[in-house]
């Protein structure tokens, strides 16, 4: 397991990011752990604690109907 920092912020709201430290196998798993606790309509970015230049960004949004 590695230590990741996950930043989360809601779409269309202020750009204040909530930072979370998560232990996971991959950045995708770290983001998934926060999505389950927080909800899906947001932007998530994760990076290894000691390698901030290696980041992954995922956006979850409602589908337009």
N, C-alpha and C positions, 0 to 999 in steps of 0.2 A: 504494500500500500504506500502511496505517496501522499504528500500534503499539497492541497490545492487551495487557492484563494478563488472564491466565486463572487462576482459582483452581480447584483440584480437591481433592476429598476423597471418601473411600470412604463408601458408605452403611452405617449401623449402627456405625460406628467413631468414634473420638474426632473432635472437630470441628477438628483441626489441618488447615489448608489448605496445600497446596503451591501457590506462586505461580510462574507462568511468564510471561515476556514474549515475545510472538509478533507477527510482522509478517504481516498478512493484509488482504484486501479488506473482510471483514465479521467481526462477532463470531462468527457461525456457523462461518466458515472457521477462525478462531483456535481455537475449541473443537474442531473436527474434527482439527486438527493435533495437539492434545494427546491426544485420544481414541485416535488411531492409535498413539501412542507409549506410552500408559499402560494402556489397557483401557477397557471400556465400563461397568462396574458402579460408577458414581460420580455425584457431583453436580459440575457444571461451571458456573462463572459467569465471564463475560467483560465487560470494559468498556474503552473507549478509554483509553489511558494518561493523557491530559489531561482526561478527562471521566468521573470515577468515578461520577457520578450516572446515567449512561446505561448501565445494565447489562442483561445477558441471562443468564437462568439456565435450564439444561437438566439434567434428571435422567435418567440411563440406569440401568435396573434389570432384573433378570431377570424374566421373565414368570412369574406364578404358574401352576403346573401342577396 
